[in-house]
Amino acid sequence: MDGSFLFSVFVFLCAACLLVPISKLSGLGSVIGYLIGGILIGPSVLGLISDPITILHFAEFGVVMMLFLIGLELEPRKLWSMRGKLLGLGGSQVAITMLAIAGIALLIGLSTGEALAVGMALSLSSTAMALQILQNRRLMAEPEGQSGFSVLLFQDVIVIAMIAAMPILATLTPFDGVISDYGADEGAPFAPTGIWRAVAALAVFVGMFLGGRYLLAPLFRLIARANVRETFTAVSLLLVVGAALLMAWLGLSAALGAFIAGMVLADSEYRHQLERDIEPFKALLLGLFFISVGMSLDLAFIASQPALVAGLVVGLMGLKFVILMLIGKMSGLKRRARLFFSALLCQSGEFGFVIFTFATTEGAIRPETAAILTAVIALSMALTPLILLVFDKFVLPRLVTRSVTTGEAPFDQRHPVLILGYGRIGQIIGRLLEAQGIKTTLIDNNGDHIEFLKQFHHRVFYGDATDMELLRQAGAGSACIIVVAIADNVELVRQIKETFPDAKLIVRAKGRVQLFDLLAEEVHFAERETVRGALALGESVLTSMGYSEEESEMLAQKFLELDYQNIQETYHLRGDFGALAERAEKARALLRETLETELAQRREGKS
């Protein structure tokens, strides 16, 4: 890296701060902004930093952190339930793509070992890019998101076997490579070998599981009570780095270790605090990773053989797209999800750089072949956001069903209330306001649902509530109240508060944890979606147990008041679960005492 470390950091931050907002505002997305920034500051253009490979290795830590956060959201039993997709989708994608690419490579004259090495490297997709896109679009829980994640996770695991196979493939290659002793022994002193590696791997996995279950909880509790926020952040980073180092010591994928560490902590009560602490580091390092990919593009080399490189990029992405479409159809994905799934994963990925490095070192592939295909990988990654942009602008409108195409685009009706999400909760709110003659503008993104509601004379506009420009067109700028009846809404609430600060926000919460987060955003009012229905059932139980209807109603209403008061008093403790547990014990005692007193006073007044 040229110059001082601080200068390099300054250049990276300048590129990110200048180009990413422009890219986002132009509708291209942040990833393209990072890639363009990398190209500009890299050796091919301005030459401000001329060693992108060193930075690429450092930036891969962003991928490690992302896998840790995904592991936090995926409990072990949920992963076990995905085993069919992991082996079916992931296994078939890698096997079919690898064999197809290797077959083509054999036909154009590559040796068997070289062809297989090329097939392995190019069969992989970009974990960093695909997962970032899935998270930005909130698609991780959707069929295309789960299918894409299954393929990516299988690839992250199988890459270990691919790297291990490079020395074997070198024996099938009829030229002398650049053999070196690069491997587990370098940078990993006392690394186990042979049968001891399997024993060590088992011990590490069992140790991570037991440690996460029985050692980390008391540690986190102690740190939470000490109320030292930076220590919690340091421990969070220590977990990620420690898990990655353990896997590297075993010769396994660092990202896999971070994923397992996150999965072990998925049931922890400190999971949400861990996510909040690591999220800024993940986003920053992933941006660094994408900048590094842009820097690795050798524009001079590409310009010297434009037809060859362009043909390889188009051929690779086209072949992978077709294979992914077939696999998606076999797995039962609907056409829209299948097309997005295929467009998302048709590029090659960052692990391709790693495999080509190993393959060249071991002599399994010629350096000139690796140079061409490295450019192909980088270009395919750079093109992915553009392909998805084309998909959104031109392909998706042609794929939507009749109900969506007939869905009316929103416009400003000057109504005082805007309701986002017209499902079971939004409908109840809308009907209540309609009965009072209050005009509302309704937005939902489910075309079939909108078409169904038309039969009952509900005018619901079609649109994505996360699109601030669409909300502006719908009248959010002049609305007095915006009701957010969408389930996953904390990030949406932040955007609305920033874009439309004058509107009061009435927000649906899935549960107490989300309610804490919404209160921290200082919304006008938020309530859990099930609490009042549960209280109505509780009233019925009390009545059936001999309480009068008036007493049951009074107790339920008083319970709701005290519970909401307790939430408002304790939401600032949401990261300190020890303090919350202690406060909950006192709140239960106070609730019982208050309700008993209220009931006794009511009965005395009647007697």
C-alpha angles and dihedrals in degrees: 000000000000120000127357126331091246091054090052091050089048091052092048093049092047091053092048096044095047104038106031096061090047090050092048094048091049090055096248095111133237097279093064089049091056092046093050090047090053092050092050098049094037129095094270096064123011097001093215089143118022105181107069094158093066090049091045091060090050093045092053085077085078089063089050091054092047091054089050091054092047089050089054089059095047118071118205093250090052090052090050089053087056095055092105092056093042093056098028103043099024097040096045093046094053095042097046095042094046093050093044093051092042090051092052090047090053091051092055092051109269118141121252095257094045092047092052091047090052091047092052095048096045095044090070124088131211110275092186096051099039096047092046090054093046092051094046090052093043091236100132092104094044123092093254090048094050091046092049092047091050092053093046094048092050089050092051089054098042093050087075090062091044092056091047090053095057096089089051092050089049089066088059093052116091098214136071114260131195099271116195138163093251108144147086094326092059110079090355107082117193091013111169120247136196117357090352090065090060091047091048092048091052091047092050093050093047090045092051091050096048093041092051091049103042111016107037097052094062090043093052090045091054092048092047091052091048086056094215104146097188091056091056089051091048092051090048091054091043090057092053095045093044093051091047092050092050091053092046089051088055092046092248133125114291089210090055091054092051090048092053091047090053092047091052089055094044092101094046119115087226094060096106092048090051090051092051094048097049099038096085092050092048093051094047095047093045088054088051089051093054091047088053091052089054091049091052092062107107100209093182092056092045091049091051092057105020097152094050095046094043091048092050093048094048092042094049096047092043093051093047091046092055093046092048091049090054093047091046091052092049090051092052101251114158118246097259093047090043093054093048091046090052095045091048096054104031093098126083119248149230093266087064088070089053094048093048089051091053093042093052092046093050094043097247094125136027116255091233091053090049091050093054095045093045088060089048091053093049093047093048090053092047091051095051097083089048092050090051090047089054088047092054096043103039113010102041096054089056093049101051117107125251091264092058096043089052090048108114119241111238124253134178109277092171090240116159096227129053117192117199111201119022100204126120094308098039091050093055091050091047094049092050092052093043090054088058093048094250112149117229136186111219125205128184133160099213108097095191090051091050091050090050092051090052088071088064092047096253113148105214121172121221118235150111109269091207090065104094093193090056090050089051089053089050091056102262090140092063100030117113094208133025114197113203106201094163116115104227099044115135095101090042090053090053091052093048092049090052095045101036105025095164096062121093112235121220106185138190116226125200093210147333096291093053090044089056090052092049093049088051087058088056097236116177093245137349131179137181112256097229104036100091094043089051091049091052089055090046090053089054091051092051092049090050089051092059104271116132118251090248092052093047092050092047093049093048093048093047090048090054093049094049094044093052091046089053091050092052090050096047108034091096087063093057093118094049105071093174091058091044092053091049091048091047090057091054091044092055092052092047091048093052093047093047095048092047090050093047092049093047092050092049092050092046090051091054095046 
